[in-house]
Amino acid sequence: MTYKMKALIASALVSWSVAGIAAEPIKIGVSGPLTGGSAPMGVSMRDGVKIAISEINAKGGVLGRQFQLVERDDEAKNERGVQVAQELINKEKVVATVGYANTGVALASQRFYEEAKIPVMNNIATGSAITKQFVAPEHKDNYIFRIAASDTIQSAMIVDEAITKRKFTKVAILADSTNYGQLGREDLEKALAAKGIKPVAVEKFNIKDVDMTAQLLKAKQGGAQAVLTYGIGPELAQIANGMEKLGWKVPMIGSWTLSMGNFLDNAGKNGDGATMPQTFIQDPNTPKRKAFIEAYQKSYKVDRIPSPVSAAQGYDSIYLLAAAIKQAGTTDGVKVREALENLNEKVDGVVTTYNKPFTHDDHEAIKPGIPVMGEAKGGHIVLSK
């Protein structure tokens, strides 16, 4: 074999090798509760993510490569979330992970991504501490980003609705015993204190509790004019149904989870009038939202998205991540983080249009003024008047 021939073969092998590398998919992890009481959030988020990925892949992917989703059910359990994080990082070699519906799971799991310098796009969990877990001066760089309205934003909106808009002076707080519920309760109490209000009752309940009579009686006896809530769908429905049993009807004003399908279905007419902050309402009021809603309905054969907020935020998180990878020109975690913190192009999402949503010191894409108040009406969420 001549030297020239050997050189040609070697060159061809290198070209094939490079082409093979270029064609490798970009693995994106998704971690969320796909079973259990939090499943409407996790499944809707994952399905919104899948729609975004299919759209991006249909247009050629990013950097000439297709996105590949690696999904895992974290079961809304902290220990399972930790296991999933280690598996996605070490075994699956994901370049980023999107998801987390539960604040406790996020806080327990995302330290592994921080250590590995792999970005996390939180797109459901709202605990105020989530994006502040790895900040200066203890940490030089933070790999935790969020596309959801933090509890700091939501608690201020809830209190503004109850105290400023509706002029209530006596309110009770009912919150579940999880990290989500208790951190949210703290944020509510701070927001109330800022307006000089102390709740007449602060009551706790557990996941899967079906009788809220004791908590509601304390709220009623305290003269509460409204019940402020922090929990997830099934238990929130028990609050609405418990009020009906007691013949006591005051407004429920709570966090965004009052929009979950399993609250609307389990509470039925008893849930009508409940109000909550929403980054996205299933209303085709823009061409982008109309296309997204129709794509979801067609893909998953449903009329009402189980958790529209989760689906929309999941969808948007992929487009923000894709923009960062494109700008970075690589899937390297450090470079992708840097790109996210200084995105050059506007990203047209279904929640909002993102124009430089993050900086090095601010990893919250959803700012005050973006969420609106929604209201439960006939098994759907509409814009509150």
C-alpha positions as CSV (number, residue, x, y, z in Angstrom):
1,M,0.0,0.0,0.0
2,T,1.5,3.4,-1.0
3,Y,2.0,6.2,1.4
4,K,-0.6,8.2,-0.5
5,M,-3.2,5.5,-0.2
6,K,-2.5,5.2,3.5
7,A,-2.9,8.9,3.9
8,L,-6.2,8.9,2.1
9,I,-7.6,6.0,4.2
10,A,-6.4,7.7,7.4
11,S,-8.1,11.0,6.3
12,A,-11.3,9.1,5.5
13,L,-11.3,7.4,8.9
14,V,-10.8,10.7,10.7
15,S,-13.7,12.3,8.7
16,W,-16.0,9.4,9.5
17,S,-15.0,9.7,13.2
18,V,-15.7,13.4,13.3
19,A,-19.0,12.9,11.5
20,G,-20.0,10.2,14.0
21,I,-19.2,12.5,16.9
22,A,-21.2,15.4,15.3
23,A,-24.2,13.1,14.8
24,E,-24.3,12.0,18.4
25,P,-27.5,13.2,20.1
26,I,-27.5,15.8,22.8
27,K,-28.8,14.1,25.9
28,I,-31.2,16.2,28.1
29,G,-32.4,14.7,31.4
30,V,-35.9,15.3,32.7
31,S,-36.6,14.6,36.3
32,G,-40.1,14.9,37.7
33,P,-43.0,13.1,39.5
34,L,-44.6,11.0,36.8
35,T,-46.7,9.0,39.3
36,G,-48.5,10.0,42.6
37,G,-50.3,13.1,43.6
38,S,-47.8,15.4,41.9
39,A,-48.0,13.5,38.6
40,P,-50.2,16.1,36.8
41,M,-47.3,18.6,37.2
42,G,-44.5,16.1,36.2
43,V,-46.3,14.5,33.3
44,S,-47.5,17.9,31.9
45,M,-44.0,19.3,32.2
46,R,-42.4,16.3,30.5
47,D,-45.0,16.4,27.7
48,G,-44.4,20.1,27.1
49,V,-40.7,19.4,27.0
50,K,-41.3,16.6,24.4
51,I,-43.2,19.0,22.2
52,A,-40.4,21.5,22.2
53,I,-37.8,18.8,21.5
54,S,-39.8,17.5,18.6
55,E,-40.1,21.0,17.1
56,I,-36.4,21.7,17.5
57,N,-35.4,18.3,16.1
58,A,-37.7,18.7,13.1
59,K,-35.8,21.9,12.2
60,G,-32.4,20.1,12.4
61,G,-31.7,20.2,16.1
62,V,-28.9,22.3,17.6
63,L,-25.3,22.3,16.4
64,G,-26.3,19.8,13.8
65,R,-27.3,17.3,16.5
66,Q,-30.7,16.0,17.7
67,F,-31.9,16.4,21.2
68,Q,-32.5,13.1,23.0
69,L,-34.7,13.1,26.2
70,V,-33.8,10.8,29.1
71,E,-36.7,10.9,31.4
72,R,-36.9,9.6,35.0
73,D,-39.7,9.5,37.6
74,D,-38.4,11.0,40.8
75,E,-41.8,10.0,42.5
76,A,-41.8,13.4,44.4
77,K,-39.3,11.7,46.8
78,N,-36.1,13.4,47.9
79,E,-34.1,10.2,48.1
80,R,-35.3,9.1,44.6
81,G,-34.5,12.5,43.2
82,V,-30.9,12.1,44.5
83,Q,-30.7,8.6,42.8
84,V,-32.0,10.0,39.5
85,A,-29.6,12.9,39.5
86,Q,-26.6,10.6,40.0
87,E,-27.8,8.3,37.3
88,L,-28.5,11.0,34.7
89,I,-25.1,12.6,35.4
90,N,-22.8,9.5,35.7
91,K,-24.5,6.9,33.5
92,E,-26.5,8.8,30.9
93,K,-24.0,11.7,30.6
94,V,-26.7,14.4,30.2
95,V,-25.5,17.9,29.3
96,A,-28.4,19.5,31.2
97,T,-31.5,18.4,33.2
98,V,-34.9,20.1,33.2
99,G,-37.7,19.5,35.6
100,Y,-38.2,19.2,39.4
101,A,-41.8,19.7,40.5
102,N,-41.1,19.5,44.2
103,T,-39.0,22.0,46.1
104,G,-37.7,19.3,48.5
105,V,-36.6,17.1,45.7
106,A,-34.8,20.0,43.9
107,L,-33.0,21.1,47.1
108,A,-31.8,17.5,47.8
109,S,-30.8,16.7,44.2
110,Q,-29.3,19.7,42.4
111,R,-26.1,19.8,44.4
112,F,-24.9,16.9,42.2
113,Y,-25.3,19.1,39.1
114,E,-23.6,22.0,40.8
115,E,-20.6,19.8,41.6
116,A,-20.5,18.4,38.0
117,K,-21.0,21.9,36.5
118,I,-24.1,20.8,34.6
119,P,-27.0,23.3,34.2
120,V,-30.4,22.6,35.7
121,M,-33.5,24.3,34.4
122,N,-36.0,24.2,37.2
123,N,-39.4,24.6,35.4
124,I,-42.0,23.8,38.2
125,A,-40.6,23.9,41.7
126,T,-41.1,27.4,43.2
127,G,-39.4,27.3,46.7
128,S,-37.6,30.7,47.0
129,A,-34.4,28.9,48.1
130,I,-33.9,26.9,45.0
131,T,-31.8,29.3,42.9
132,K,-30.0,30.6,46.0
133,Q,-28.6,27.3,47.1
134,F,-25.2,27.9,45.4
135,V,-24.5,31.6,45.4
136,A,-21.5,33.8,46.3
137,P,-19.4,34.1,48.3
138,E,-19.5,30.3,49.0
139,H,-19.8,29.5,45.4
140,K,-18.2,31.3,42.4
141,D,-20.8,30.1,39.9
142,N,-24.4,28.9,40.1
143,Y,-25.7,26.2,37.7
144,I,-29.3,26.3,38.9
145,F,-31.7,28.3,36.8
146,R,-35.5,28.6,37.0
147,I,-38.4,29.2,34.6
148,A,-41.2,29.4,37.2
149,A,-42.6,32.1,39.5
150,S,-40.8,31.8,42.8
151,D,-42.7,31.7,46.1
152,T,-41.5,35.2,46.9
153,I,-43.4,36.5,43.8
154,Q,-46.4,34.3,44.4
155,S,-46.8,35.0,48.1
156,A,-46.7,38.8,47.4
157,M,-49.4,38.3,44.8
158,I,-51.6,36.2,47.1
159,V,-51.4,38.7,49.9
160,D,-52.0,41.6,47.5
161,E,-55.1,39.9,46.3
162,A,-56.4,39.2,49.8
163,I,-55.4,42.3,51.7
164,T,-55.0,45.1,49.1
165,K,-57.6,44.2,46.5
166,R,-60.3,42.5,48.6
167,K,-59.6,44.5,51.8
168,F,-59.6,41.4,54.1
169,T,-58.1,42.0,57.5
170,K,-58.4,38.4,58.9
171,V,-56.9,35.5,57.0
172,A,-55.9,31.9,57.8
173,I,-53.0,29.9,56.3
174,L,-53.3,26.2,55.5
175,A,-50.1,24.7,54.2
176,D,-48.9,21.1,53.7
177,S,-46.0,19.7,55.8
178,T,-43.6,19.4,52.8
179,N,-40.7,21.7,52.2
180,Y,-42.9,23.3,49.5
181,G,-45.7,24.0,51.9
182,Q,-43.7,25.1,54.9
183,L,-41.3,27.4,52.9
184,G,-44.4,28.9,51.1
185,R,-46.1,29.4,54.5
186,E,-43.0,31.4,55.7
187,D,-43.1,33.5,52.6
188,L,-46.8,34.2,53.1
189,E,-46.3,35.2,56.7
190,K,-43.5,37.6,55.7
191,A,-45.7,39.1,53.0
192,L,-48.6,39.5,55.5
193,A,-46.3,41.0,58.1
194,A,-45.1,43.6,55.6
195,K,-48.8,44.8,55.5
196,G,-49.2,44.7,59.2
197,I,-51.3,41.5,59.2
198,K,-51.0,38.5,61.4
199,P,-52.9,35.4,60.4
200,V,-55.7,34.3,62.7
201,A,-54.7,30.7,62.2
202,V,-51.7,28.9,60.7
203,E,-52.5,25.2,60.2
204,K,-50.6,22.3,58.8
205,F,-51.7,19.1,57.0
206,N,-50.0,16.1,55.5
207,I,-49.9,14.6,52.0
208,K,-52.9,12.2,51.5
209,D,-54.9,13.8,54.4
210,V,-58.6,13.6,53.6
211,D,-60.2,15.4,56.5
212,M,-59.4,19.1,57.0
213,T,-62.2,19.7,59.6
214,A,-59.9,20.5,62.5
215,Q,-57.8,23.0,60.6
216,L,-60.8,24.6,59.0
217,L,-62.6,24.9,62.3
218,K,-59.7,26.8,63.8
219,A,-59.7,29.1,60.8
220,K,-63.4,29.7,61.0
221,Q,-63.4,30.3,64.8
222,G,-60.6,32.8,64.3
223,G,-62.9,34.8,62.0
224,A,-61.0,34.2,58.8
225,Q,-62.4,36.0,55.8
226,A,-60.2,34.0,53.4
227,V,-58.1,30.9,53.5
228,L,-54.6,31.2,52.0
229,T,-53.2,27.9,50.8
230,Y,-49.8,26.2,50.0
231,G,-50.1,22.6,49.0
232,I,-50.8,20.4,45.9
233,G,-54.0,19.5,44.1
234,P,-55.5,16.5,46.0
235,E,-55.2,18.0,49.5
236,L,-56.3,21.4,48.3
237,A,-59.5,19.8,47.0
238,Q,-60.1,18.4,50.5
239,I,-59.9,21.9,51.9
240,A,-62.6,23.1,49.4
241,N,-64.8,20.0,50.1
242,G,-64.3,20.4,53.8
243,M,-65.5,24.0,53.7
244,E,-68.6,22.8,51.9
245,K,-69.3,20.1,54.6
246,L,-69.0,22.8,57.3
247,G,-71.3,25.1,55.5
248,W,-68.6,27.7,55.6
249,K,-67.7,29.4,52.3
250,V,-64.9,31.9,52.2
251,P,-62.5,32.5,49.3
252,M,-59.5,30.2,48.7
253,I,-56.5,32.2,47.6
254,G,-53.3,30.2,47.2
255,S,-50.3,29.3,45.2
256,W,-50.3,28.3,41.5
257,T,-51.1,24.6,42.3
258,L,-54.8,25.5,42.7
259,S,-54.8,25.2,38.9
260,M,-53.9,21.5,38.9
261,G,-56.4,19.2,37.2
262,N,-56.7,17.0,40.3
263,F,-57.8,20.0,42.4
264,L,-60.4,21.1,39.8
265,D,-61.7,17.5,39.3
266,N,-61.7,16.5,43.0
267,A,-63.2,19.8,44.2
268,G,-65.7,20.2,41.4
269,K,-68.1,23.1,42.0
270,N,-66.6,23.6,45.5
271,G,-63.4,24.8,43.8
272,D,-65.1,27.5,41.8
273,G,-63.8,30.9,42.7
274,A,-60.4,29.8,44.0
275,T,-57.7,32.2,42.8
276,M,-54.0,31.7,42.2
277,P,-51.0,33.2,40.4
278,Q,-50.4,31.8,36.9
279,T,-47.6,32.2,34.4
280,F,-49.8,30.5,31.8
281,I,-53.5,30.0,31.4
282,Q,-54.8,27.5,28.7
283,D,-56.2,30.3,26.6
284,P,-55.1,30.6,22.9
285,N,-54.8,34.4,23.1
286,T,-51.6,34.6,21.0
287,P,-50.6,32.7,17.9
288,K,-47.7,31.0,19.9
289,R,-50.0,29.9,22.7
290,K,-52.7,28.7,20.3
291,A,-50.1,26.5,18.4
292,F,-48.7,25.1,21.7
293,I,-52.2,24.3,23.1
294,E,-53.2,22.6,19.9
295,A,-50.0,20.6,19.6
296,Y,-50.4,19.4,23.2
297,Q,-54.1,18.5,22.7
298,K,-53.3,16.7,19.4
299,S,-50.2,14.9,20.8
300,Y,-51.8,13.6,24.0
301,K,-55.5,13.4,23.1
302,V,-56.7,15.7,25.8
303,D,-58.9,18.8,26.0
304,R,-57.6,20.3,29.2
305,I,-53.9,20.1,29.9
306,P,-53.5,18.5,33.4
307,S,-51.2,21.3,34.5
308,P,-50.9,24.0,31.9
309,V,-48.4,26.0,33.9
310,S,-46.1,23.0,34.1
311,A,-46.4,22.2,30.4
312,A,-45.7,25.7,29.3
313,Q,-42.7,26.2,31.6
314,G,-41.3,22.9,30.5
315,Y,-41.7,23.9,26.8
316,D,-40.0,27.2,27.4
317,S,-37.1,25.7,29.4
318,I,-36.0,23.7,26.3
319,Y,-36.1,26.7,24.0
320,L,-34.0,28.7,26.5
321,L,-31.5,25.8,26.8
322,A,-31.3,25.3,23.0
323,A,-30.6,29.0,22.6
324,A,-27.8,28.8,25.1
325,I,-26.2,25.7,23.5
326,K,-26.4,27.3,20.1
327,Q,-24.8,30.5,21.4
328,A,-22.1,28.6,23.3
329,G,-21.3,26.5,20.2
330,T,-20.8,23.5,22.5
331,T,-22.6,21.4,25.2
332,D,-19.9,22.1,27.7
333,G,-21.6,22.9,31.0
334,V,-19.5,25.9,31.9
335,K,-20.0,27.5,28.4
336,V,-23.7,26.8,28.4
337,R,-24.1,28.4,31.9
338,E,-22.2,31.4,30.6
339,A,-24.4,31.6,27.6
340,L,-27.6,31.4,29.7
341,E,-26.3,34.3,31.8
342,N,-25.9,36.4,28.7
343,L,-28.3,35.3,26.0
344,N,-27.9,37.4,22.9
345,E,-31.1,36.4,21.2
346,K,-34.7,36.9,22.4
347,V,-36.5,33.6,22.9
348,D,-40.2,33.6,22.1
349,G,-41.9,31.3,24.6
350,V,-45.5,30.6,25.5
351,V,-45.2,32.1,28.9
352,T,-43.4,35.2,27.7
353,T,-40.7,36.5,25.4
354,Y,-37.4,36.1,27.2
355,N,-35.0,39.0,26.7
356,K,-31.8,38.4,28.6
357,P,-33.8,36.5,31.3
358,F,-30.7,35.6,33.4
359,T,-27.5,37.3,34.6
360,H,-24.7,35.8,36.6
361,D,-26.4,36.8,39.9
362,D,-30.0,36.4,38.9
363,H,-31.2,33.0,37.7
364,E,-34.9,33.7,37.8
365,A,-36.5,34.0,34.3
366,I,-39.9,34.9,35.7
367,K,-40.0,38.4,37.1
368,P,-42.7,40.2,39.0
369,G,-45.4,41.4,36.6
370,I,-45.2,38.4,34.3
371,P,-47.7,36.1,36.3
372,V,-51.4,37.0,36.4
373,M,-54.1,35.9,38.8
374,G,-56.2,32.9,37.5
375,E,-59.6,31.7,38.8
376,A,-61.2,28.3,38.9
377,K,-64.4,28.2,37.0
378,G,-66.3,25.1,35.8
379,G,-63.3,22.8,35.9
380,H,-61.0,25.3,34.0
381,I,-58.8,28.2,34.9
382,V,-59.7,31.6,33.5
383,L,-58.2,35.0,33.9
384,S,-59.4,36.5,37.2
385,K,-61.2,39.8,36.9
